[in-house]
């Protein structure tokens, strides 16, 4: 397990920020978190998503044209 730094926490995005980036609702992001589809960290009582976790989710959702 990697130890978090202050920079990791500073770079982590709030649920509303991620929702805005993906153009979806906050409840959609909470559903993705609750379903284990996006990793997150807790800062106090707030869920935060690291940029690399969002990138991993997007990569898993990417469909190549002409492929199933």
N, CA, C and O atoms as a GROMACS GRO file, in nm:
protein
  272
    1UNK      N    1   0.084  -0.118   0.000
    1UNK     CA    2   0.000   0.000   0.000
    1UNK      C    3   0.089   0.124   0.000
    1UNK      O    4   0.182   0.135   0.080
    2UNK      N    5   0.060   0.217  -0.090
    2UNK     CA    6   0.139   0.339  -0.103
    2UNK      C    7   0.089   0.444  -0.004
    2UNK      O    8  -0.032   0.463   0.012
    3UNK      N    9   0.181   0.510   0.061
    3UNK     CA   10   0.144   0.615   0.155
    3UNK      C   11   0.105   0.741   0.077
    3UNK      O   12   0.175   0.782  -0.015
    4UNK      N   13  -0.008   0.801   0.115
    4UNK     CA   14  -0.054   0.922   0.050
    4UNK      C   15   0.025   1.043   0.097
    4UNK      O   16   0.067   1.051   0.212
    5UNK      N   17   0.043   1.136   0.006
    5UNK     CA   18   0.108   1.261   0.039
    5UNK      C   19   0.007   1.374   0.032
    5UNK      O   20  -0.106   1.354  -0.015
    6UNK      N   21   0.044   1.491   0.077
    6UNK     CA   22  -0.044   1.608   0.068
    6UNK      C   23  -0.076   1.639  -0.078
    6UNK      O   24  -0.186   1.683  -0.109
    7UNK      N   25   0.020   1.617  -0.168
    7UNK     CA   26  -0.005   1.642  -0.311
    7UNK      C   27  -0.111   1.547  -0.365
    7UNK      O   28  -0.194   1.588  -0.446
    8UNK      N   29  -0.109   1.421  -0.321
    8UNK     CA   30  -0.211   1.325  -0.364
    8UNK      C   31  -0.350   1.376  -0.326
    8UNK      O   32  -0.444   1.370  -0.405
    9UNK      N   33  -0.362   1.424  -0.205
    9UNK     CA   34  -0.491   1.473  -0.157
    9UNK      C   35  -0.530   1.601  -0.230
    9UNK      O   36  -0.647   1.619  -0.264
   10UNK      N   37  -0.434   1.689  -0.255
   10UNK     CA   38  -0.463   1.813  -0.328
   10UNK      C   39  -0.511   1.786  -0.469
   10UNK      O   40  -0.597   1.857  -0.521
   11UNK      N   41  -0.457   1.682  -0.534
   11UNK     CA   42  -0.494   1.648  -0.671
   11UNK      C   43  -0.626   1.572  -0.679
   11UNK      O   44  -0.691   1.572  -0.784
   12UNK      N   45  -0.667   1.508  -0.569
   12UNK     CA   46  -0.790   1.430  -0.569
   12UNK      C   47  -0.910   1.522  -0.589
   12UNK      O   48  -0.916   1.633  -0.536
   13UNK      N   49  -1.006   1.473  -0.669
   13UNK     CA   50  -1.123   1.554  -0.704
   13UNK      C   51  -1.244   1.513  -0.621
   13UNK      O   52  -1.258   1.397  -0.582
   14UNK      N   53  -1.329   1.608  -0.596
   14UNK     CA   54  -1.454   1.580  -0.526
   14UNK      C   55  -1.552   1.512  -0.621
   14UNK      O   56  -1.533   1.514  -0.742
   15UNK      N   57  -1.655   1.454  -0.565
   15UNK     CA   58  -1.758   1.391  -0.647
   15UNK      C   59  -1.820   1.492  -0.744
   15UNK      O   60  -1.836   1.459  -0.862
   16UNK      N   61  -1.856   1.613  -0.700
   16UNK     CA   62  -1.911   1.709  -0.797
   16UNK      C   63  -1.814   1.744  -0.910
   16UNK      O   64  -1.856   1.763  -1.024
   17UNK      N   65  -1.685   1.752  -0.880
   17UNK     CA   66  -1.586   1.782  -0.984
   17UNK      C   67  -1.581   1.669  -1.088
   17UNK      O   68  -1.577   1.695  -1.208
   18UNK      N   69  -1.581   1.545  -1.040
   18UNK     CA   70  -1.577   1.431  -1.132
   18UNK      C   71  -1.706   1.424  -1.214
   18UNK      O   72  -1.702   1.397  -1.334
   19UNK      N   73  -1.819   1.450  -1.151
   19UNK     CA   74  -1.947   1.449  -1.222
   19UNK      C   75  -1.946   1.552  -1.334
   19UNK      O   76  -1.994   1.525  -1.445
   20UNK      N   77  -1.891   1.668  -1.306
   20UNK     CA   78  -1.884   1.773  -1.407
   20UNK      C   79  -1.793   1.731  -1.522
   20UNK      O   80  -1.826   1.752  -1.639
   21UNK      N   81  -1.677   1.671  -1.490
   21UNK     CA   82  -1.584   1.626  -1.594
   21UNK      C   83  -1.647   1.523  -1.687
   21UNK      O   84  -1.624   1.525  -1.808
   22UNK      N   85  -1.725   1.433  -1.630
   22UNK     CA   86  -1.787   1.326  -1.709
   22UNK      C   87  -1.925   1.363  -1.763
   22UNK      O   88  -1.986   1.286  -1.837
   23UNK      N   89  -1.972   1.481  -1.725
   23UNK     CA   90  -2.104   1.529  -1.767
   23UNK      C   91  -2.215   1.433  -1.725
   23UNK      O   92  -2.304   1.398  -1.803
   24UNK      N   93  -2.207   1.391  -1.598
   24UNK     CA   94  -2.310   1.305  -1.539
   24UNK      C   95  -2.348   1.365  -1.404
   24UNK      O   96  -2.288   1.461  -1.358
   25UNK      N   97  -2.448   1.306  -1.341
   25UNK     CA   98  -2.492   1.356  -1.211
   25UNK      C   99  -2.402   1.307  -1.099
   25UNK      O  100  -2.328   1.209  -1.115
   26UNK      N  101  -2.408   1.375  -0.986
   26UNK     CA  102  -2.333   1.332  -0.869
   26UNK      C  103  -2.380   1.194  -0.825
   26UNK      O  104  -2.300   1.111  -0.783
   27UNK      N  105  -2.511   1.168  -0.836
   27UNK     CA  106  -2.561   1.037  -0.793
   27UNK      C  107  -2.506   0.925  -0.881
   27UNK      O  108  -2.489   0.813  -0.834
   28UNK      N  109  -2.477   0.954  -1.008
   28UNK     CA  110  -2.414   0.854  -1.094
   28UNK      C  111  -2.275   0.821  -1.042
   28UNK      O  112  -2.236   0.705  -1.039
   29UNK      N  113  -2.200   0.923  -1.002
   29UNK     CA  114  -2.064   0.900  -0.950
   29UNK      C  115  -2.072   0.822  -0.819
   29UNK      O  116  -1.993   0.730  -0.798
   30UNK      N  117  -2.165   0.857  -0.731
   30UNK     CA  118  -2.179   0.781  -0.607
   30UNK      C  119  -2.215   0.636  -0.636
   30UNK      O  120  -2.167   0.546  -0.568
   31UNK      N  121  -2.298   0.611  -0.736
   31UNK     CA  122  -2.333   0.474  -0.775
   31UNK      C  123  -2.210   0.398  -0.824
   31UNK      O  124  -2.189   0.283  -0.788
   32UNK      N  125  -2.128   0.465  -0.907
   32UNK     CA  126  -2.005   0.402  -0.956
   32UNK      C  127  -1.911   0.368  -0.840
   32UNK      O  128  -1.848   0.263  -0.840
   33UNK      N  129  -1.903   0.458  -0.743
   33UNK     CA  130  -1.820   0.434  -0.625
   33UNK      C  131  -1.876   0.316  -0.546
   33UNK      O  132  -1.802   0.224  -0.510
   34UNK      N  133  -2.007   0.318  -0.520
   34UNK     CA  134  -2.069   0.213  -0.440
   34UNK      C  135  -2.063   0.077  -0.508
   34UNK      O  136  -2.058  -0.026  -0.441
   35UNK      N  137  -2.063   0.075  -0.641
   35UNK     CA  138  -2.052  -0.049  -0.718
   35UNK      C  139  -1.908  -0.096  -0.734
   35UNK      O  140  -1.883  -0.201  -0.793
   36UNK      N  141  -1.812  -0.017  -0.683
   36UNK     CA  142  -1.671  -0.054  -0.690
   36UNK      C  143  -1.609  -0.030  -0.827
   36UNK      O  144  -1.505  -0.086  -0.858
   37UNK      N  145  -1.672   0.054  -0.909
   37UNK     CA  146  -1.622   0.080  -1.044
   37UNK      C  147  -1.520   0.193  -1.049
   37UNK      O  148  -1.440   0.201  -1.142
   38UNK      N  149  -1.523   0.281  -0.950
   38UNK     CA  150  -1.424   0.388  -0.938
   38UNK      C  151  -1.366   0.381  -0.797
   38UNK      O  152  -1.440   0.380  -0.699
   39UNK      N  153  -1.234   0.376  -0.788
   39UNK     CA  154  -1.168   0.377  -0.658
   39UNK      C  155  -1.169   0.520  -0.603
   39UNK      O  156  -1.177   0.617  -0.677
   40UNK      N  157  -1.162   0.529  -0.472
   40UNK     CA  158  -1.166   0.661  -0.409
   40UNK      C  159  -1.089   0.658  -0.279
   40UNK      O  160  -1.051   0.551  -0.231
   41UNK      N  161  -1.067   0.774  -0.223
   41UNK     CA  162  -1.009   0.784  -0.090
   41UNK      C  163  -1.098   0.874  -0.007
   41UNK      O  164  -1.175   0.955  -0.060
   42UNK      N  165  -1.088   0.857   0.123
   42UNK     CA  166  -1.168   0.939   0.213
   42UNK      C  167  -1.080   1.047   0.274
   42UNK      O  168  -0.972   1.020   0.326
   43UNK      N  169  -1.128   1.170   0.267
   43UNK     CA  170  -1.063   1.284   0.333
   43UNK      C  171  -1.168   1.337   0.429
   43UNK      O  172  -1.267   1.398   0.390
   44UNK      N  173  -1.142   1.312   0.557
   44UNK     CA  174  -1.243   1.335   0.660
   44UNK      C  175  -1.365   1.251   0.622
   44UNK      O  176  -1.355   1.128   0.620
   45UNK      N  177  -1.479   1.312   0.593
   45UNK     CA  178  -1.599   1.236   0.556
   45UNK      C  179  -1.632   1.248   0.408
   45UNK      O  180  -1.739   1.206   0.365
   46UNK      N  181  -1.541   1.304   0.331
   46UNK     CA  182  -1.565   1.326   0.189
   46UNK      C  183  -1.492   1.224   0.103
   46UNK      O  184  -1.376   1.192   0.128
   47UNK      N  185  -1.561   1.174   0.002
   47UNK     CA  186  -1.500   1.084  -0.094
   47UNK      C  187  -1.429   1.168  -0.198
   47UNK      O  188  -1.486   1.263  -0.252
   48UNK      N  189  -1.304   1.132  -0.227
   48UNK     CA  190  -1.223   1.201  -0.327
   48UNK      C  191  -1.170   1.100  -0.426
   48UNK      O  192  -1.138   0.986  -0.390
   49UNK      N  193  -1.162   1.141  -0.552
   49UNK     CA  194  -1.116   1.051  -0.657
   49UNK      C  195  -0.986   1.105  -0.714
   49UNK      O  196  -0.978   1.220  -0.758
   50UNK      N  197  -0.885   1.020  -0.712
   50UNK     CA  198  -0.754   1.059  -0.765
   50UNK      C  199  -0.760   1.057  -0.917
   50UNK      O  200  -0.831   0.974  -0.974
   51UNK      N  201  -0.687   1.146  -0.984
   51UNK     CA  202  -0.689   1.150  -1.130
   51UNK      C  203  -0.659   1.015  -1.195
   51UNK      O  204  -0.720   0.980  -1.296
   52UNK      N  205  -0.566   0.939  -1.137
   52UNK     CA  206  -0.533   0.810  -1.197
   52UNK      C  207  -0.647   0.708  -1.183
   52UNK      O  208  -0.662   0.620  -1.267
   53UNK      N  209  -0.726   0.720  -1.076
   53UNK     CA  210  -0.841   0.632  -1.061
   53UNK      C  211  -0.949   0.666  -1.164
   53UNK      O  212  -1.014   0.576  -1.219
   54UNK      N  213  -0.968   0.793  -1.191
   54UNK     CA  214  -1.064   0.833  -1.294
   54UNK      C  215  -1.015   0.787  -1.430
   54UNK      O  216  -1.094   0.738  -1.512
   55UNK      N  217  -0.886   0.801  -1.456
   55UNK     CA  218  -0.829   0.758  -1.584
   55UNK      C  219  -0.845   0.608  -1.603
   55UNK      O  220  -0.875   0.563  -1.713
   56UNK      N  221  -0.826   0.530  -1.497
   56UNK     CA  222  -0.844   0.384  -1.504
   56UNK      C  223  -0.988   0.349  -1.538
   56UNK      O  224  -1.014   0.262  -1.621
   57UNK      N  225  -1.082   0.418  -1.475
   57UNK     CA  226  -1.224   0.394  -1.504
   57UNK      C  227  -1.254   0.426  -1.651
   57UNK      O  228  -1.320   0.348  -1.720
   58UNK      N  229  -1.207   0.540  -1.697
   58UNK     CA  230  -1.232   0.580  -1.836
   58UNK      C  231  -1.172   0.479  -1.932
   58UNK      O  232  -1.233   0.444  -2.033
   59UNK      N  233  -1.053   0.432  -1.902
   59UNK     CA  234  -0.987   0.331  -1.987
   59UNK      C  235  -1.070   0.204  -1.995
   59UNK      O  236  -1.084   0.146  -2.102
   60UNK      N  237  -1.125   0.160  -1.882
   60UNK     CA  238  -1.208   0.039  -1.882
   60UNK      C  239  -1.337   0.058  -1.962
   60UNK      O  240  -1.391  -0.037  -2.017
   61UNK      N  241  -1.385   0.182  -1.968
   61UNK     CA  242  -1.511   0.209  -2.039
   61UNK      C  243  -1.490   0.239  -2.187
   61UNK      O  244  -1.588   0.247  -2.262
   62UNK      N  245  -1.367   0.256  -2.229
   62UNK     CA  246  -1.339   0.293  -2.367
   62UNK      C  247  -1.365   0.175  -2.461
   62UNK      O  248  -1.318   0.064  -2.438
   63UNK      N  249  -1.440   0.203  -2.566
   63UNK     CA  250  -1.471   0.102  -2.667
   63UNK      C  251  -1.404   0.145  -2.796
   63UNK      O  252  -1.421   0.258  -2.842
   64UNK      N  253  -1.328   0.056  -2.853
   64UNK     CA  254  -1.260   0.083  -2.980
   64UNK      C  255  -1.360   0.064  -3.094
   64UNK      O  256  -1.434  -0.034  -3.097
   65UNK      N  257  -1.361   0.158  -3.188
   65UNK     CA  258  -1.455   0.152  -3.301
   65UNK      C  259  -1.438   0.019  -3.373
   65UNK      O  260  -1.326  -0.026  -3.400
   66UNK      N  261  -1.550  -0.043  -3.404
   66UNK     CA  262  -1.549  -0.168  -3.480
   66UNK      C  263  -1.524  -0.290  -3.394
   66UNK      O  264  -1.519  -0.402  -3.445
   67UNK      N  265  -1.508  -0.271  -3.264
   67UNK     CA  266  -1.485  -0.385  -3.174
   67UNK      C  267  -1.602  -0.395  -3.078
   67UNK      O  268  -1.636  -0.298  -3.011
   68UNK      N  269  -1.662  -0.511  -3.072
   68UNK     CA  270  -1.773  -0.553  -2.992
   68UNK      C  271  -1.836  -0.463  -2.900
   68UNK      O  272  -1.932  -0.501  -2.833
   0.00000   0.00000   0.00000
